[in-house]
Amino acid sequence: MNAAAPFPAAPSGNPHCSYATLEREGQTVTSIPVHTLNDGRKLPGIGLGTWPMDDGQAEQAVAEALELGYRLVDTAADYRNETGVGRGVARAGVAREEIVVTTKLPGRHHGYEETLASFEESRRRLGLDYVDLYLIHWPLPRVDRYVDSWKAMVKLREDGLVRSIGVSNFTPGHIDRLEKETGVLPAVNQIELHPLLPQDELRAFHADKGIVTESWSPLGRGGDLLEDPAIGRIAEAHGVTPGQVVLRWHVQLGAVPVPKSASPERQRQNLDVFGFELDADEVRAVADRTRRRLGGDPETHEEF
């Protein structure tokens, strides 16, 4: 793809999203959209996922990604690679304030005091003074302690240990309850989102509430999706890869994809999705397929 191609308008005409140019050693690395969260903080428009990397893989991948221009890194206590992610952040030589580090609270630590203790464990493993974005990984409605955890996360934000707080895999009902009982909405909801599961209704709910949508498994775990003839034809028309087409689809939905890759070349491709634009027919064609989940149902899935 032509690196000199002009950058299109902010994704989906989102007034809370603008472009930012990153530079390293006086040279432009890339330009990526930056979303303004409902708490006033900034969130880069694409990130690096790290599941299921181990510590060594995560350290290498994070350091390389930050050198390429990524500024959003995603991990979780349950990924068991927070130590490696922290080492990668330290090793990259990028100013800490430029990087958004995300981690997540595991289900076994739901509850007020448990959340405070779990966060300290994550922060210690990451080796950071603060975490930029802290998410409740799954709601676990049967356990029914996610509101207590949310209250603890509000305190962590008030104490300056966390910059922004959010959730992952929450439904509108779960989020409405958080707002009703605490008065605080999540800044982000990270959900399973890909062309097999476009999540139209949930994304519309997020937009109405001012919540940014992040996409996990944004490429649908690869496989058949990236070999789909319709996506292949779109990729050929734009001179890009099928993966780049799918990631561009996320960007134009206004979502923030966090694709995982340990390969510098694939990382570079995944980041290079802002110099072309899908037309309306192409956006529809990418998601014109049978709907199905690849992960757990938030109403019933449990992880501890």
N, C-alpha and C positions, 0 to 999 in steps of 0.2 A: 504494500500500500504506500502511496506517496506521502511521505512524512510532511511535505510542505502543503498538503491539502488544507483548505480553509476549514475552520471549525464551525459547525452549525450552531444554531441558536440553542439556548439552554434547553435541556431535555423536557419535552412535553409542555414547553412554554411555562415551566414552573418558575414563578417569581422569586422563590426561595432558593434557586439554584443558579450559580454563575460559574464561569470558567476561571481557573487559576493556572498560571504558568509557573512550573517548577524549574529551577536552575541549579546546576551543579558545576562548580568551577567555571562560572561565566558562560556556560552553554545551556541552551534550553534542553531539558530532558523530555518533558511531555506537558501537555495541557489537559487537565481533567476537571470535570465539573465539581463544584463544592456546594453541598447542601447546607443551608442554615437550619439548625434544629429548633424546636420550640422553646429551648432554653437559651438560645442565642449562640450556642457553640457551632463549630463548623465540622462537617463530615465529608471527607473525600468521596467522589462518586463511584469509586471502584476500590476493592481491597484484595488482600491476599488471605485466602483461607489456609489453615494449617492442619486440619484433620485429614488423615490419621498419621501424620508425621511423628517420629520420635524426637527426642531433644536434639540429637545431632543433625537430623534432617531439617528440623525447624530452624535451628541456628543458621545453617547455610542458606536455606531458602529465604528467610527473612532478611538477612544481610544483603543477599543478591537483589532481592526485590526492592529494598529501600534504595540501593544504588541505582536501580533502573528508573526510579521515580515514584514507586508506590509510597503512599503515606498513611494507609490504613491497613492494620494487621489484626487478624481475628484468631483468637484461641479460646480455650475454656479449661476449667479445672479438670473436666472429664477427658480432655484430649491428652492429658499427661505429658504435655510438652511446653508448659509455661516457662520452665527454666531455659529451654532452648530458645524460645521466642525472645525472652529477655536478653539473652546473650547476643542474639542476632541484632536486636535494637542497639545494644551497646557497641557492637562491632562495626556497624555500618558507617559510623561517623556522620550521621545526619543529626541536626539539632533536635533535641528531645521535643521541643515545643512544636515542631513540624509534624510529628508522628501521632497518629491516633491508635492507641493500643486498646483492643477490646478483649475482655475475658468474661466468663459466665459462671454463675452460681450453680453448683450441682444439686440435684434433688435431695440427696441425703443431708444437705445442710439447710433445708428450708426451716424458717423460724427466725425470730428477731435476733436473739443472741447468737444463734448458729450462723446466721448470715454475716454478722460482724466478724466473727472468728474466722469463717471461711474466706472472707475477703482478705484478711491479714495474711492468711496462708498463701493465697494467690499473689498478693503484692510482694511477699517475701520471695516466692519462687521467681517472679518476674524481675526482681531486683530494682523496682521502681519506687519513687516517692509517691506517685499517684497513678491511677488508672484513668484513661480518658473516657472509656465507655464500659459500664458494667451492666450485664444483662442477667435476668433470671432465665435459665436455660430452657426449662419446661414448666408449665403451670402445675402439673400434678394435682388436678382438682379433687381426686379422692383423698389425698393427704390434707388438702385445704389449709395450707399454711403460706401460700404465696403472698397474701396481703401482709402478713407479719414480716415476711422477707422484704417486701416493697417498702414498708415503713423503715426498716433498717437501712435500705439503700438510699432513701431520702436523707437520713441522718449522715450517711457517708458523703453524700453530695454536699450537705450543709457544712460538714467538717472539712471540706476541701480535699478529701482523699480520693474522690471520684469527680470527674468533670461533668459527665452526663450519665443518666441511668435509663435503662430500657428493659425490654423483655424479648423473649424468643419463643416462637410457637404459641403465642397467645391468640385467643379468639376475641371477637368484639365483646362477648359477654364477660370474659376475664378482664379485659381492659376497662369496660364500663364499671366493673366492681372496684377496680383500683381507684378510678377517678372518684367514685361515689364515697369510698371509705377514707381516702387520703387527700383528695383534691389535687393530686399530682398525676399528670399523664406521662406515659413513657415518651422519651424522645425518639425511640427507635423500636420497631418490632421486626426481628429477624425471623423469616419464615421460609418454608419450603416453597420455592418459586422458580418455575422453569416452563418451557412451552407445553409440557404435559400437564401442568397445573398452574395456570396463569393467575389464579386467585383474584379475579375481577372484583368480587364483592368486598373482600377483605382490604384490597388496595384502596377501594373507594372509601371505605370506613376510615382508613389511615389518613387519606387526604382530607376528609372532613374534620378530623381531629388534629391535624397538623403533625402527624407522626410519620417519620421517614420509614419506608419499607426497605429492608435489606433482604437479599436473596441468598439462601443457602442451597447447595447443589444447583447452581444457576445453569449448568450445562446438562442437567438431567442425568448426571453420572455418565455422560458420554454415550458410548455404544451406539445403539440404533439411531438415536436422535441426530448425532453428528454425521451419520451416513444417510440421512433422509434426502431423497432426490430433490425435493422442493427447496430445502435449505441449501443444498449443494448448488442449485441453479442460481439462487440469490447470491451466494458467495462468489460464484464465477462472474456474475454480472458486475460485482464491485471489486473484483480482484483481491478478495480476502479469503480467509478460511471459514469453514462452517462454524467453528467455535466463536470466531469474531462476529459473525452474523448474530448468533444467539446472545452474546454479551451486549451487542449494540441494541438488540431488542429490549433487553432489561433497561438499558440507559434511556431509551425512548419511552419506556413506561414510567420513568421517573424513579425507578428502583436502583438500589446500590448492590451490585453483584459482588460476591467474595469468592471467586474461583480459586481452588487449590491447585498449585503446581510447584514442583521442586525443580523444574527445568527452566534455566534462564531464558532459553529461546521461547518456550511456551509462555513464561511470565511476560516476556516482551510482547508477544502476540496478543495476550489477554489485555494488556494495558493499551494497546494500539487500536482502540475502537472509537476514536473521537474525530477521525478525519473523513468519515463517510456517514451517510444517513439513509435509512430505509424509508421507502415511501409507504403510504397507508396500506396498499395492497400487499406489500412485502411483510409489514408488521402482522397483518392478518394471517398471511400464509405460514409464518413461522409457528403460530399457535393453532393452526387448523389441524387438530389431531385429537384423538381420544384422550379424555381426561383421566389421570390416575396419579395417586400418591406413590412416591418411592420411599418415603419415610413414615414415621408414626403419626397417628391421629392425635392432635392435642387434647381431645376430650378423654382419651383413654391411655395414651402412651405414658409410660413411667420409666424414668432413669434415676438410679440412685448411685 
